[in-house]
Amino acid sequence: MKVQLVAYAPGVSSIPHTHPDSAFIYATVLEGAIRSKINDNPVQVYHAGENFFELPRDHHRVSANASDTEPARLLAVLIANTNEQNLVINDKE
């Protein structure tokens, strides 16, 4: 299990990505609001105190600060095989 604090400055987003086949991700928004799209589901906005999860093989297509003026932070708990080295696999451009 690994825990990662993800901080987004105003208007910032992550590259679309996946996680290893063994990874389960549980994320809680700590501050601000996060815009998220997983697989082909609609984009959702999660606010401070709300959470979402990703299952193995899910494609996180959008992960972004929903605000252009306020910062946002989330806490991600990743449960994966202990031998996994690369827990975030960015899409190839």
N, C-alpha and C positions, 0 to 999 in steps of 0.2 A: 504494500500500500504506500502510495506517495501522495503528498498534499502540496498543491501549488497555488500561490496567490497570483492571479492574473489582473494586471492593472492596465486600463485603457485611458489614455489621455482623451480629451474631447475630440470627437470625429474619427478616432482610430479604430482599425479593425484588424483581425488576424487573417492570415492566408487560409483558404479552405483546406481542410485536413481530415485525416482519419487517425485512428489509434490502433495499436496492435490487436490482433484477433482475440487476445485474452483479456483485453481491457474493458472494464466497466467504469463509467465516469459519472460522478454525482457532483453537481455544481450548485452553489448557493451564491446569490448576488448579495454582496456586502454593502455596496454603495452605488448610487445612481441607477442606471437601467442598461440592460444588455439586450441587443437585438440578435436573435439566434434562428438559424434554419438548419434542421437536421434532416438529411435525406431529401425526399420530395415533399415533406410536410410544409405547411405555410410558415412564413416568417412569424415569430412570436417575440414579444418584448417582455422581459422579466425585470421586475423592480426589486429594490433592496428588500431582503427577507424572503423572496421567492426562489424556487430552485427548479432544476431540470436535470435530466439524466441522458446518457448516451450508452447504447448497448454495443457489444463487439460488432465491428464491421460497419457501424454507422458512419455516414459521411457528414461532417460538420461543414456545411456549405457557407454559412454566414455566422460570424461571431464578431460583434462590433459594439462599440459604445453607441447607445441610441441617441446621445446628445452631442451637439456640436459645441456646447459651452461648458458642460460639467464633466468631471472625471467619473469613471466607473471602475469598480473592482468586483471580482468574484473569487471564491475559493473553490478549487477543483480537487476532489478526492478521486484518485485513480487507483483502482484495484486491478492488478495485472500479475502475470507470472513474474516471479522474482528475477528471472534471467533476462527480462526485457530491458534493453538498453535505450532504445529510442521510443519514447512514449507518445510523441507527436510526429506524424508523418505528413508533411506538407504536400499539397497537390503539386504536380509538375506543371510548369508553365508551358 
